[in-house]
Amino acid sequence: MKSIALLFLVVICGVAGWGQKLKPKKRSNGEEINFRTKTKDVCTMSMSGDEEMKLRIECKSQGKSYWCEYTGKPSVCRPFRNNPKLYWNQIAVELRKLPHACESTQVLKATMCQKAPADAVMKQIAAGMEPEDLANQDKSVQKTSASVRGAGKSSVKKIGKPAILPLIKPTQHGQGSENETEAMKLAREHCWESLHGFCSYIIGIFRG
């Protein structure tokens, strides 16, 4: 009985060990790694793909955000196949040393794959800023132009139009009054009383 039980135990252990050997390594697809750059940019890197993998990095810094994407075949590196999570952690360590996660380097290398073929290197294929940041920049430009236009309008209002003052000729006015008085005297002397107004008007015309 003891020999049968021992043989059964050996068989079970062998099957379990064989199952572990056949069990594939966990892929790092869908995982995210958070890190900060040398200048304190808050970044997140995510991985996707199988043989050819894509790495996307998104960062935020002082109200601005930027992103970049890398692609490569790290699977040609044997250490990567054994432990992909360690590979990406080493990439994150290298990114922490940089002031800018997307502008500082065009290729990313892990220490564990330094001697791997060139295809294992992650090469940058795209980079840019988030659309909302560009929209915010447009809004700031619009506000600046509006303030400039407002300042221009206020300055125009302050200047205004020059006041037009009436031209007064006191000498001519005085002469007109004297002519009217003298014309009325002559009208009283030479015209009927009912025609004084008409006569003084005619005399005034002739006297100029």
ZANUFI-252477 format. One record per residue: y, z, x of N, C-alpha, C, O in turn. Coordinates in steps of 0.02 Angstrom, whole numbers, plus 32768, in hexadecimal, padded with zeros to 4 digits. Example, Ala and Ser with C-alpha at 12.3 -4.5 7.8 and 13.67 -1.06 7.14 Angstrom:
BEGIN
{{7EE4, 8186, 8294}, {7F1F, 8186, 8267}, {7F5B, 8186, 8294}, {7F5A, 81A7, 82C8}}
{{7F90, 8162, 8282}, {7FCB, 8165, 82AC}, {8002, 818A, 8285}, {8039, 8192, 829E}}
***
This chain:
BEGIN
{{7FC4, 8000, 802A}, {8000, 8000, 8000}, {803F, 8000, 802C}, {8070, 7FDD, 801D}}
{{803C, 8028, 8061}, {8078, 802B, 808C}, {8086, 7FE7, 80AC}, {80C0, 7FD4, 80B2}}
{{8052, 7FC4, 80C0}, {805B, 7F83, 80E0}, {8078, 7F50, 80AF}, {80A1, 7F26, 80C1}}
{{8061, 7F53, 8070}, {807A, 7F25, 803C}, {80C4, 7F33, 802E}, {80EC, 7F05, 8028}}
{{80D5, 7F73, 802A}, {811B, 7F86, 801C}, {8147, 7F70, 8056}, {817F, 7F58, 804B}}
{{8130, 7F79, 8094}, {8157, 7F65, 80CF}, {8162, 7F19, 80D1}, {8199, 7F02, 80E1}}
{{812D, 7EF3, 80C0}, {8133, 7EAB, 80BF}, {8165, 7E94, 8089}, {818B, 7E65, 8095}}
{{8163, 7EB5, 804F}, {8192, 7EA4, 8019}, {81DA, 7EB1, 802E}, {8206, 7E89, 801E}}
{{81E5, 7EE7, 8052}, {8229, 7EF8, 8069}, {8242, 7EC5, 809C}, {827D, 7EB3, 809B}}
{{8215, 7EAF, 80C8}, {8229, 7E7D, 80FA}, {823C, 7E3C, 80DA}, {826C, 7E1B, 80EE}}
{{8217, 7E27, 80A6}, {8225, 7DE9, 8082}, {8269, 7DED, 8060}, {8290, 7DBD, 8063}}
{{8278, 7E26, 8040}, {82B8, 7E2E, 801E}, {82F2, 7E2A, 8050}, {8324, 7E08, 8042}}
{{82EC, 7E4B, 8089}, {8321, 7E4A, 80BB}, {832C, 7E04, 80D7}, {8364, 7DF0, 80E4}}
{{82F6, 7DDF, 80E0}, {82FB, 7D9B, 80FA}, {831F, 7D6D, 80C9}, {8349, 7D45, 80DD}}
{{830E, 7D73, 8089}, {832F, 7D4A, 8057}, {8379, 7D5A, 8053}, {83A3, 7D2E, 804C}}
{{8389, 7D9B, 8057}, {83D0, 7DAF, 8054}, {83F6, 7D94, 8090}, {842E, 7D7B, 8088}}
{{83D9, 7D98, 80CB}, {83FA, 7D7E, 8107}, {8404, 7D33, 8104}, {8438, 7D1A, 8119}}
{{83D3, 7D0F, 80EA}, {83D7, 7CC6, 80E4}, {840D, 7CB3, 80B1}, {8430, 7C81, 80BB}}
{{8414, 7CDB, 807C}, {8447, 7CCF, 804A}, {848D, 7CD8, 8067}, {84BB, 7CB3, 8055}}
{{8495, 7D0A, 8094}, {84D6, 7D15, 80B3}, {84E9, 7CDC, 80E1}, {8523, 7CCA, 80E6}}
{{84B7, 7CBF, 8103}, {84C5, 7C88, 8130}, {84DB, 7C4A, 8109}, {8506, 7C24, 811F}}
{{84BD, 7C40, 80CE}, {84CE, 7C06, 80A6}, {850F, 7C0F, 807F}, {852C, 7BDE, 8068}}
{{8526, 7C4D, 8077}, {8563, 7C5C, 8051}, {85A0, 7C40, 8076}, {85AC, 7C55, 80AF}}
{{85C6, 7C13, 8058}, {85FF, 7BF4, 807C}, {8637, 7C26, 8085}, {863F, 7C56, 805F}}
{{865F, 7C19, 80B9}, {869A, 7C42, 80C5}, {86CE, 7C37, 808E}, {86D5, 7C00, 8074}}
{{86F1, 7C6B, 807C}, {8724, 7C65, 8049}, {875E, 7C3B, 8062}, {8777, 7C46, 8099}}
{{8773, 7C0C, 803A}, {87AD, 7BE3, 804B}, {87ED, 7C0B, 803E}, {87ED, 7C3B, 8018}}
{{8822, 7BF6, 805E}, {8862, 7C18, 8054}, {888F, 7BF3, 8022}, {88CA, 7C02, 801E}}
{{8873, 7BC4, 7FFD}, {889A, 7B9F, 7FCB}, {88B4, 7BCE, 7F96}, {8891, 7BFC, 7F80}}
{{88F2, 7BC3, 7F82}, {890F, 7BEC, 7F4E}, {892A, 7C2F, 7F66}, {894C, 7C51, 7F40}}
{{891D, 7C41, 7FA3}, {8937, 7C80, 7FBE}, {897F, 7C77, 7FD3}, {8995, 7C40, 7FE3}}
{{89A3, 7CAE, 7FD3}, {89E8, 7CAE, 7FEA}, {89F2, 7CE5, 801E}, {89D5, 7D1B, 8019}}
{{8A1B, 7CD5, 804F}, {8A2C, 7D06, 8084}, {8A78, 7D0C, 8085}, {8A9B, 7CDB, 808D}}
{{8A8F, 7D49, 807E}, {8AD7, 7D57, 8080}, {8AEB, 7D6E, 80C6}, {8AC6, 7D93, 80E7}}
{{8B26, 7D59, 80DC}, {8B3E, 7D6D, 811F}, {8B89, 7D65, 8121}, {8BA8, 7D49, 80F4}}
{{8BA7, 7D7F, 8156}, {8BEF, 7D7A, 8162}, {8BFA, 7D59, 81A7}, {8BD7, 7D67, 81D7}}
{{8C2C, 7D2E, 81AA}, {8C3B, 7D0D, 81E9}, {8C64, 7D3C, 8215}, {8C73, 7D75, 8203}}
{{8C76, 7D24, 824F}, {8C9D, 7D4B, 827F}, {8CE1, 7D5D, 8264}, {8CFD, 7D91, 8275}}
{{8CFC, 7D32, 8238}, {8D3E, 7D3F, 821A}, {8D38, 7D5D, 81D4}, {8D67, 7D5B, 81AD}}
{{8CFE, 7D7B, 81C5}, {8CF2, 7D9F, 8187}, {8CEE, 7D72, 8149}, {8CF9, 7D8A, 8111}}
{{8CDF, 7D32, 8151}, {8CD2, 7D08, 8117}, {8C91, 7D1E, 80F7}, {8C5F, 7D27, 8119}}
{{8C91, 7D25, 80B4}, {8C54, 7D39, 8090}, {8C2D, 7CFA, 807D}, {8C46, 7CD0, 8058}}
{{8BF0, 7CF5, 8097}, {8BCA, 7CB7, 808F}, {8B84, 7CC4, 8072}, {8B69, 7CFB, 8077}}
{{8B69, 7C90, 8053}, {8B25, 7C90, 8039}, {8B03, 7C4F, 804E}, {8B20, 7C19, 8044}}
{{8AC7, 7C53, 806A}, {8AA2, 7C17, 807B}, {8A62, 7C15, 8052}, {8A3F, 7C47, 804B}}
{{8A52, 7BD9, 8037}, {8A17, 7BCF, 800F}, {89F1, 7B92, 8029}, {8A0F, 7B63, 8042}}
{{89AE, 7B94, 8023}, {8983, 7B60, 803F}, {895B, 7B3F, 8008}, {8949, 7B5F, 7FD6}}
{{894D, 7AFE, 8010}, {8924, 7AD9, 7FE0}, {8901, 7AA0, 8005}, {8917, 7A8B, 803A}}
{{88CB, 7A87, 7FE7}, {88A6, 7A50, 8005}, {8862, 7A66, 801F}, {8851, 7AA1, 801C}}
{{883C, 7A36, 803A}, {87F9, 7A45, 8055}, {87F5, 7A2E, 809D}, {8802, 7A55, 80CB}}
{{87E3, 79EF, 80A8}, {87DF, 79D7, 80ED}, {8825, 79CE, 810A}, {8834, 79E6, 8140}}
{{8850, 79AB, 80E5}, {8897, 79A6, 80F8}, {88BE, 79D8, 80CE}, {88BE, 79D2, 8090}}
{{88DE, 7A07, 80EE}, {88FE, 7A3D, 80CA}, {894A, 7A35, 80CB}, {8966, 7A17, 80F9}}
{{8969, 7A50, 8097}, {89B2, 7A50, 8092}, {89CB, 7A97, 8091}, {89B1, 7AC2, 806F}}
{{89FF, 7AA3, 80B8}, {8A1F, 7AE4, 80BD}, {8A66, 7ADE, 80A3}, {8A8D, 7AB4, 80BC}}
{{8A78, 7B06, 8072}, {8ABD, 7B06, 8056}, {8ADE, 7B48, 8065}, {8AC0, 7B7D, 805A}}
{{8B1B, 7B45, 807D}, {8B41, 7B81, 808E}, {8B81, 7B81, 8065}, {8BA5, 7B4F, 8063}}
{{8B8F, 7BB8, 8043}, {8BCB, 7BC0, 801C}, {8BEF, 7BFF, 8033}, {8BD0, 7C34, 803A}}
{{8C31, 7BFA, 803F}, {8C57, 7C32, 805A}, {8C99, 7C3A, 8035}, {8CB4, 7C0B, 8017}}
{{8CB3, 7C78, 8036}, {8CF4, 7C88, 801B}, {8D1C, 7CAD, 8050}, {8D03, 7CD9, 8072}}
{{8D5C, 7C99, 8055}, {8D86, 7CB7, 8089}, {8DCE, 7CB8, 8071}, {8DED, 7C84, 8069}}
{{8DEA, 7CF5, 8066}, {8E30, 7CFE, 8055}, {8E47, 7CD2, 801B}, {8E79, 7CAE, 8020}}
{{8E22, 7CD5, 7FE5}, {8E33, 7CAF, 7FA9}, {8E1F, 7C66, 7FAB}, {8E2A, 7C42, 7F7B}}
{{8E02, 7C4F, 7FE2}, {8DEB, 7C0A, 7FE7}, {8D9F, 7C0A, 7FEC}, {8D80, 7C3B, 8000}}
{{8D80, 7BD2, 7FDA}, {8D38, 7BCB, 7FDF}, {8D26, 7B87, 7FFB}, {8D49, 7B56, 7FEE}}
{{8CF1, 7B84, 8022}, {8CDB, 7B46, 8040}, {8C8F, 7B45, 8041}, {8C6E, 7B78, 8038}}
{{8C72, 7B09, 804E}, {8C2A, 7B02, 804D}, {8C16, 7ACB, 807F}, {8C3F, 7AA2, 8094}}
{{8BD6, 7ACB, 8090}, {8BBB, 7A95, 80BA}, {8B6F, 7A93, 80B1}, {8B51, 7AC4, 809A}}
{{8B52, 7A5A, 80C2}, {8B0A, 7A51, 80BB}, {8AEC, 7A35, 80FC}, {8B0A, 7A0B, 811D}}
{{8AB1, 7A4E, 810C}, {8A8C, 7A38, 8147}, {8A47, 7A20, 8131}, {8A2D, 7A36, 80FE}}
{{8A2C, 79F2, 8157}, {89E8, 79DA, 8148}, {89C2, 79D2, 818A}, {89DF, 79C5, 81BE}}
{{8980, 79DB, 8186}, {8955, 79D5, 81C1}, {890C, 79E0, 81AE}, {88FC, 79EA, 8174}}
{{88E1, 79DC, 81E1}, {8899, 79E6, 81D7}, {8880, 7A1F, 8203}, {885C, 7A14, 8234}}
{{8892, 7A5C, 81F1}, {887B, 7A95, 8219}, {882F, 7A9E, 8217}, {8814, 7AC4, 823F}}
{{880D, 7A7D, 81E8}, {87C4, 7A84, 81E3}, {87A0, 7A67, 8220}, {8766, 7A78, 822B}}
{{87C1, 7A3C, 8248}, {87A2, 7A22, 8284}, {879E, 7A58, 82BB}, {877D, 7A4F, 82EE}}
{{87C1, 7A8F, 82AF}, {87C0, 7AC8, 82DD}, {8788, 7AF8, 82C7}, {878A, 7B11, 828F}}
{{8757, 7B04, 82F2}, {871F, 7B2E, 82DF}, {8733, 7B75, 82CE}, {871A, 7B90, 829C}}
{{8760, 7B95, 82F4}, {8776, 7BD9, 82E0}, {8794, 7BDB, 829A}, {878C, 7C0D, 8277}}
{{87B6, 7BA6, 8286}, {87D1, 7BA4, 8242}, {8799, 7BA6, 820E}, {879E, 7BCA, 81DD}}
{{8766, 7B7F, 821A}, {872F, 7B7E, 81EA}, {870D, 7BC2, 81E4}, {86F5, 7BD5, 81AF}}
{{870B, 7BE7, 821B}, {86ED, 7C2A, 821A}, {871A, 7C5D, 81F7}, {8701, 7C8B, 81D6}}
{{875B, 7C56, 81FF}, {8788, 7C89, 81E2}, {87CC, 7C68, 81D2}, {87FB, 7C70, 81F8}}
{{87D1, 7C44, 819A}, {8810, 7C22, 8188}, {8849, 7C53, 817B}, {8883, 7C43, 8188}}
{{8839, 7C8D, 8161}, {886E, 7CBE, 8153}, {8891, 7CD4, 8193}, {88CE, 7CDB, 8193}}
{{886B, 7CDE, 81C7}, {8889, 7CF2, 8208}, {88B5, 7CBA, 8222}, {88EA, 7CC7, 8240}}
{{88A1, 7C7B, 8218}, {88C8, 7C42, 822E}, {890D, 7C43, 820E}, {8940, 7C3C, 8230}}
{{8910, 7C4C, 81CB}, {8950, 7C4B, 81A8}, {897A, 7C88, 81BA}, {89B8, 7C84, 81BD}}
{{895B, 7CC0, 81C6}, {8980, 7CFB, 81DC}, {89A1, 7CEF, 8220}, {89D9, 7D05, 822B}}
{{897E, 7CCB, 824C}, {899C, 7CBC, 828C}, {89D7, 7C8B, 8285}, {8A08, 7C90, 82A9}}
{{89D1, 7C5D, 8255}, {8A0A, 7C30, 8247}, {8A46, 7C58, 822E}, {8A7E, 7C4B, 8243}}
{{8A39, 7C89, 8203}, {8A6F, 7CB3, 81E9}, {8A90, 7CDB, 8221}, {8ACD, 7CE5, 8221}}
{{8A68, 7CF3, 8250}, {8A83, 7D18, 8289}, {8AB3, 7CEC, 82B2}, {8AE8, 7D03, 82C8}}
{{8AA0, 7CAD, 82BB}, {8ACC, 7C7F, 82E0}, {8B0D, 7C72, 82BA}, {8B42, 7C6D, 82D8}}
{{8B08, 7C6D, 8278}, {8B44, 7C60, 824F}, {8B73, 7C9C, 8250}, {8BB0, 7C93, 824C}}
{{8B59, 7CD8, 8256}, {8B83, 7D14, 8258}, {8BB0, 7D15, 8297}, {8BE4, 7D36, 8297}}
{{8B9D, 7CF1, 82C9}, {8BC3, 7CF0, 8307}, {8BFD, 7CBE, 8304}, {8C27, 7CBD, 8331}}
{{8C00, 7C95, 82D1}, {8C32, 7C60, 82CC}, {8C6E, 7C77, 82A3}, {8C67, 7C9F, 8275}}
{{8CAA, 7C5F, 82B3}, {8CE5, 7C6F, 828A}, {8CE6, 7C4A, 8248}, {8D01, 7C63, 8217}}
{{8CC7, 7C0F, 8246}, {8CC4, 7BE6, 8209}, {8C7E, 7BCA, 8203}, {8C65, 7BA9, 8231}}
{{8C5D, 7BD7, 81CB}, {8C17, 7BC6, 81C4}, {8C0B, 7B7A, 81BF}, {8BD3, 7B64, 81CC}}
{{8C3E, 7B53, 81AE}, {8C33, 7B0C, 81A4}, {8C57, 7AE0, 81D7}, {8C40, 7AA9, 81E6}}
{{8C8F, 7AF7, 81F2}, {8CB5, 7ACE, 8220}, {8CA3, 7ADB, 8269}, {8CB2, 7AB2, 8295}}
{{8C84, 7B13, 8277}, {8C7A, 7B27, 82BD}, {8C40, 7B03, 82DE}, {8C3F, 7AFE, 831C}}
{{8C10, 7AEA, 82B8}, {8BD6, 7AC9, 82D7}, {8BBA, 7A94, 82A8}, {8BBA, 7A9C, 826B}}
{{8BA2, 7A5E, 82C5}, {8B84, 7A27, 829E}, {8B38, 7A2C, 829C}, {8B18, 7A0A, 8274}}
{{8B1A, 7A55, 82C7}, {8AD1, 7A5E, 82C8}, {8AC1, 7AA9, 82CB}, {8AE7, 7AD0, 82E7}}
{{8A89, 7ABB, 82AD}, {8A72, 7B01, 82AD}, {8A2C, 7B04, 82CC}, {89FF, 7ADE, 82B8}}
{{8A23, 7B31, 82FC}, {89E3, 7B39, 831D}, {89CD, 7B82, 8319}, {89F5, 7BB0, 8321}}
{{898D, 7B8C, 830D}, {8971, 7BD0, 830E}, {8953, 7BDD, 8353}, {8939, 7BAF, 8373}}
{{8957, 7C1B, 8369}, {893D, 7C2C, 83AC}, {88F3, 7C1E, 83B1}, {88DC, 7C09, 83E6}}
{{88CE, 7C28, 837B}, {8886, 7C20, 837E}, {8870, 7BD6, 8382}, {8836, 7BC8, 8390}}
{{889F, 7BA8, 8377}, {888E, 7B60, 8379}, {88B8, 7B3B, 83AE}, {88C7, 7B00, 83A5}}
{{88CB, 7B5D, 83E3}, {88F3, 7B3D, 8417}, {88CE, 7B03, 8438}, {88ED, 7AD2, 844B}}
{{888D, 7B08, 843E}, {8865, 7AD4, 8460}, {8845, 7AA3, 842F}, {881B, 7A7A, 8442}}
{{8858, 7AA7, 83F0}, {883B, 7A7B, 83BD}, {885A, 7A35, 83C2}, {888E, 7A2E, 83E2}}
{{883B, 7A02, 83A3}, {8858, 79BF, 83A3}, {889E, 79BD, 8383}, {88B2, 79EC, 8360}}
{{88C3, 7988, 8390}, {8908, 7982, 8378}, {890C, 7983, 832C}, {893F, 7997, 8310}}
{{88D7, 796D, 830A}, {88D8, 796C, 82C0}, {88DD, 79B2, 82A2}, {88F2, 79B9, 8269}}
{{88CB, 79E5, 82C9}, {88CD, 7A29, 82AF}, {8914, 7A44, 82A9}, {8920, 7A75, 8286}}
{{8943, 7A24, 82CA}, {8988, 7A3B, 82C9}, {89A7, 7A2C, 8284}, {899E, 79F5, 826A}}
{{89CC, 7A5B, 8269}, {89EF, 7A52, 8229}, {8A33, 7A33, 8238}, {8A5C, 7A51, 825B}}
{{8A40, 79F7, 821E}, {8A7D, 79D2, 822B}, {8AA9, 79D1, 81EC}, {8A91, 79C9, 81B4}}
{{8AEA, 79D9, 81F7}, {8B19, 79DA, 81BF}, {8B21, 7993, 81A2}, {8B2B, 7963, 81C6}}
{{8B1D, 798E, 815F}, {8B23, 794E, 813D}, {8B5F, 794B, 810E}, {8B75, 7915, 80FB}}
{{8B79, 7984, 80FB}, {8BB2, 7985, 80CD}, {8BD6, 79C8, 80D2}, {8BB8, 79FA, 80E3}}
{{8C17, 79C7, 80C1}, {8C3F, 7A05, 80C1}, {8C7D, 79F8, 8097}, {8C92, 79BF, 808F}}
{{8C9A, 7A2E, 807E}, {8CD7, 7A27, 8056}, {8CEF, 7A69, 803A}, {8CD4, 7A9E, 804A}}
{{8D21, 7A64, 800F}, {8D3C, 7A9E, 7FEC}, {8D2A, 7A9A, 7FA3}, {8D1B, 7A64, 7F89}}
{{8D2B, 7AD3, 7F81}, {8D1B, 7AD5, 7F3A}, {8D53, 7AB6, 7F12}, {8D8E, 7ABD, 7F24}}
{{8D43, 7A93, 7EDA}, {8D77, 7A72, 7EB1}, {8DAC, 7AA2, 7E98}, {8DE6, 7A8F, 7E95}}
{{8D9A, 7AE1, 7E85}, {8DCC, 7B0E, 7E69}, {8E01, 7B20, 7E9C}, {8E3A, 7B2E, 7E8A}}
{{8DEF, 7B1F, 7EDD}, {8E21, 7B2D, 7F10}, {8E54, 7AF5, 7F14}, {8E8F, 7B01, 7F1D}}
{{8E3C, 7AB7, 7F0E}, {8E69, 7A7F, 7F0F}, {8E97, 7A80, 7ED3}, {8ED2, 7A70, 7ED7}}
{{8E7B, 7A95, 7E99}, {8EA5, 7A9B, 7E5D}, {8EDB, 7ACF, 7E66}, {8F14, 7AC5, 7E51}}
{{8ECA, 7B07, 7E85}, {8EFB, 7B3C, 7E92}, {8F32, 7B22, 7EC0}, {8F6C, 7B33, 7EB7}}
{{8F1F, 7AFA, 7EF1}, {8F51, 7ADE, 7F1E}, {8F80, 7AB0, 7EF8}, {8FBC, 7AB1, 7F04}}
{{8F64, 7A87, 7EC9}, {8F8E, 7A5B, 7EA1}, {8FBF, 7A82, 7E76}, {8FF9, 7A6F, 7E6E}}
{{8FA7, 7ABA, 7E5A}, {8FD2, 7AE4, 7E31}, {900B, 7B00, 7E59}, {9044, 7B02, 7E42}}
{{8FFD, 7B17, 7E97}, {9032, 7B33, 7EC1}, {9066, 7AFE, 7ED2}, {90A1, 7B0C, 7ED5}}
{{904F, 7ABF, 7EDE}, {907D, 7A88, 7EEC}, {90A9, 7A7A, 7EB0}, {90E5, 7A6F, 7EB7}}
{{908A, 7A7B, 7E73}, {90B0, 7A6F, 7E37}, {90E4, 7AA6, 7E2C}, {911D, 7A97, 7E18}}
{{90D2, 7AE4, 7E39}, {9101, 7B1B, 7E31}, {913B, 7B13, 7E62}, {9175, 7B1F, 7E4F}}
{{912D, 7AFF, 7E9F}, {9161, 7AF6, 7ED1}, {9192, 7ABF, 7EBC}, {91CE, 7AC8, 7EC0}}
{{9177, 7A86, 7EA5}, {91A2, 7A4F, 7E8F}, {91CB, 7A62, 7E52}, {9205, 7A4F, 7E4C}}
{{91AC, 7A89, 7E24}, {91D1, 7A9F, 7DE9}, {920B, 7ACD, 7DFC}, {9242, 7AC7, 7DE0}}
{{91FF, 7AFA, 7E2B}, {9234, 7B27, 7E41}, {926D, 7B01, 7E63}, {92A7, 7B12, 7E5B}}
{{925B, 7ACC, 7E89}, {928E, 7AA3, 7EA9}, {92B8, 7A7F, 7E75}, {92F5, 7A7D, 7E7A}}
{{9295, 7A63, 7E41}, {92BA, 7A41, 7E0B}, {92E7, 7A72, 7DE7}, {9320, 7A61, 7DD6}}
{{92CE, 7AAF, 7DDA}, {92F7, 7AE1, 7DB8}, {9335, 7AF3, 7DE0}, {936B, 7AFC, 7DC4}}
{{932C, 7AFA, 7E22}, {9365, 7B0A, 7E4C}, {9399, 7AD2, 7E4B}, {93D5, 7ADF, 7E4C}}
{{9380, 7A93, 7E4A}, {93AE, 7A5A, 7E47}, {93D6, 7A5A, 7E06}, {9413, 7A4E, 7E07}}
{{93B4, 7A68, 7DCE}, {93D7, 7A6A, 7D8E}, {940B, 7AA1, 7D8B}, {9443, 7A96, 7D72}}
{{93FA, 7ADC, 7DA6}, {942A, 7B14, 7DA5}, {9467, 7B03, 7DCE}, {949F, 7B14, 7DBB}}
{{945D, 7AE1, 7E07}, {9496, 7AD0, 7E31}, {94C3, 7A9D, 7E0D}, {9500, 7AA0, 7E14}}
{{94A4, 7A6F, 7DE8}, {94CC, 7A3E, 7DC2}, {94F4, 7A60, 7D8C}, {952F, 7A50, 7D81}}
{{94D4, 7A91, 7D6A}, {94F8, 7AB5, 7D35}, {9533, 7ADB, 7D51}, {9568, 7ADF, 7D32}}
{{952A, 7AF8, 7D8D}, {9560, 7B1F, 7DAB}, {959B, 7AF2, 7DBC}, {95D5, 7B06, 7DB4}}
{{958D, 7AB5, 7DD5}, {95C2, 7A88, 7DE9}, {95E9, 7A70, 7DAB}, {9626, 7A75, 7DA9}}
{{95C3, 7A56, 7D79}, {95E2, 7A41, 7D3A}, {9612, 7A07, 7D42}, {9616, 79E7, 7D77}}
{{9636, 79FA, 7D0C}, {9668, 79C4, 7D0D}, {96AD, 79E2, 7D17}, {96BC, 7A17, 7CFC}}
{{96D7, 79C0, 7D3D}, {971B, 79DA, 7D47}, {9743, 79D8, 7D06}, {973D, 79A9, 7CDE}}
{{976A, 7A0C, 7CFC}, {9792, 7A10, 7CBF}, {97CA, 79DD, 7CC1}, {97EA, 79D3, 7CF5}}
{{97D7, 79BC, 7C88}, {980C, 798A, 7C83}, {9848, 79AB, 7C62}, {9846, 79BF, 7C28}}
{{987D, 79B1, 7C87}, {98B9, 79D2, 7C6D}, {98E9, 799D, 7C52}, {98F2, 7968, 7C70}}
{{9909, 79AC, 7C1A}, {9939, 797C, 7BFE}, {9976, 7975, 7C2B}, {998E, 79A5, 7C48}}
{{998E, 7938, 7C2F}, {99CA, 792B, 7C56}, {9A07, 7937, 7C2B}, {9A0E, 791A, 7BF4}}
{{9A33, 7961, 7C43}, {9A6F, 7973, 7C1D}, {9AAC, 795A, 7C42}, {9AB4, 7968, 7C7E}}
{{9AD5, 7937, 7C21}, {9B13, 791F, 7C3E}, {9B4D, 7940, 7C1A}, {9B67, 7925, 7BE9}}
{{9B61, 797A, 7C32}, {9B95, 799F, 7C0F}, {9BD7, 7979, 7C0B}, {9BFC, 7980, 7BDA}}
{{9BE6, 7951, 7C3D}, {9C25, 792E, 7C3E}, {9C29, 78FC, 7C05}, {9C5B, 78F8, 7BE1}}
{{9BF1, 78D5, 7BFC}, {9BF0, 78A4, 7BC7}, {9BF2, 78C5, 7B83}, {9C13, 78AD, 7B55}}
{{9BCE, 78FE, 7B7D}, {9BCD, 7922, 7B3D}, {9C13, 7939, 7B2B}, {9C28, 7934, 7AF1}}
{{9C38, 7953, 7B5D}, {9C7C, 796A, 7B50}, {9CA9, 7931, 7B3C}, {9CD3, 7938, 7B0F}}
{{9CA1, 78F7, 7B5F}, {9CCA, 78BE, 7B4E}, {9CBC, 78A6, 7B07}, {9CEA, 7893, 7AE3}}
{{9C7D, 78A8, 7AF1}, {9C6C, 7893, 7AAD}, {9C8D, 78C0, 7A7A}, {9CA4, 78A7, 7A46}}
{{9C8F, 7901, 7A86}, {9CAE, 7930, 7A57}, {9CF9, 7922, 7A51}, {9D14, 7925, 7A1A}}
{{9D1A, 7913, 7A8A}, {9D62, 7905, 7A87}, {9D70, 78C5, 7A60}, {9DA0, 78C2, 7A3A}}
{{9D45, 7892, 7A6C}, {9D4F, 7852, 7A48}, {9D48, 785C, 79FD}, {9D6F, 7841, 79D5}}
{{9D14, 7884, 79E9}, {9D0A, 788F, 79A2}, {9D46, 78B4, 7983}, {9D5A, 78A4, 794B}}
{{9D62, 78E4, 79A6}, {9D9B, 790B, 798C}, {9DD9, 78DE, 7984}, {9DFC, 78E1, 7951}}
{{9DE5, 78B4, 79B6}, {9E1F, 7888, 79B3}, {9E16, 7852, 797D}, {9E46, 783F, 795B}}
{{9DD8, 783A, 7974}, {9DCB, 7808, 7940}, {9DD6, 7826, 78FB}, {9DEF, 7804, 78CE}}
{{9DC4, 7866, 78F3}, {9DCE, 7886, 78B2}, {9E18, 788E, 78A3}, {9E2D, 7887, 786A}}
{{9E41, 789D, 78D7}, {9E89, 78A3, 78CD}, {9EA7, 7861, 78B6}, {9ED0, 785F, 7888}}
{{9E92, 782B, 78D9}, {9EAD, 77EA, 78C6}, {9E97, 77D6, 7880}, {9EBE, 77B7, 785B}}
{{9E5A, 77E8, 786D}, {9E41, 77D7, 782B}, {9E69, 77FC, 77F6}, {9E75, 77E1, 77C0}}
{{9E7C, 783B, 7803}, {9EA3, 7861, 77D3}, {9EEA, 7844, 77CA}, {9F08, 7847, 7794}}
{{9F03, 7829, 7803}, {9F47, 780F, 7801}, {9F4B, 77CA, 77E0}, {9F7C, 77BC, 77BE}}
{{9F18, 77A0, 77E8}, {9F1E, 775A, 77D2}, {9EEE, 7747, 779A}, {9EF1, 770F, 7783}}
{{9EC2, 7773, 7785}, {9E91, 7760, 7751}, {9E97, 7790, 7716}, {9EAE, 77C8, 771B}}
{{9E7E, 7775, 76DB}, {9E7A, 77A1, 76A1}, {9E4A, 77DA, 76AE}, {9E1D, 77D7, 76D8}}
{{9E55, 780E, 7688}, {9E2C, 784B, 7694}, {9DE2, 783F, 7687}, {9DB7, 785C, 76A8}}
{{9DD3, 7814, 7657}, {9D8D, 7807, 7647}, {9D6A, 77DE, 767D}, {9D2D, 77DA, 767F}}
{{9D93, 77BD, 76A8}, {9D76, 7792, 76DC}, {9D7E, 77B0, 7722}, {9D74, 778C, 7753}}
{{9D8F, 77EF, 7728}, {9D99, 780E, 7769}, {9D5A, 7808, 7795}, {9D5E, 77F7, 77D0}}
{{9D20, 7816, 7777}, {9CE2, 7815, 779F}, {9CD2, 77D0, 77B9}, {9CBF, 77C7, 77F2}}
{{9CDC, 779C, 778D}, {9CCC, 7758, 77A0}, {9CFE, 773F, 77D5}, {9CEB, 771E, 7805}}
{{9D3E, 7751, 77CA}, {9D71, 773B, 77F9}, {9D68, 775A, 783E}, {9D6D, 7739, 7871}}
{{9D5A, 779B, 783E}, {9D51, 77BC, 787E}, {9D14, 779F, 78A4}, {9D14, 779B, 78E1}}
{{9CE2, 778A, 787F}, {9CA6, 776C, 789E}, {9CB8, 7728, 78BF}, {9CA4, 771A, 78F7}}
{{9CDF, 76FE, 789A}, {9CF3, 76BD, 78B4}, {9D21, 76C5, 78EF}, {9D1A, 76A3, 7922}}
{{9D52, 76F4, 78EA}, {9D81, 76FF, 7921}, {9D5A, 7718, 795E}, {9D68, 7703, 7997}}
{{9D2A, 7744, 7953}, {9D02, 775E, 798B}, {9CDD, 7727, 79B0}, {9CD7, 7728, 79EE}}
{{9CC4, 76F5, 798A}, {9CA0, 76BC, 79AA}, {9CD0, 7695, 79D6}, {9CBF, 7684, 7A0F}}
{{9D0B, 7685, 79BB}, {9D39, 765D, 79E2}, {9D54, 7683, 7A1E}, {9D65, 7665, 7A51}}
{{9D59, 76C4, 7A19}, {9D75, 76EA, 7A52}, {9D3E, 76F7, 7A87}, {9D4C, 770E, 7ABE}}
{{9D02, 76E7, 7A76}, {9CCC, 76E8, 7AA8}, {9CAC, 7728, 7AB4}, {9C7F, 772D, 7ADD}}
***
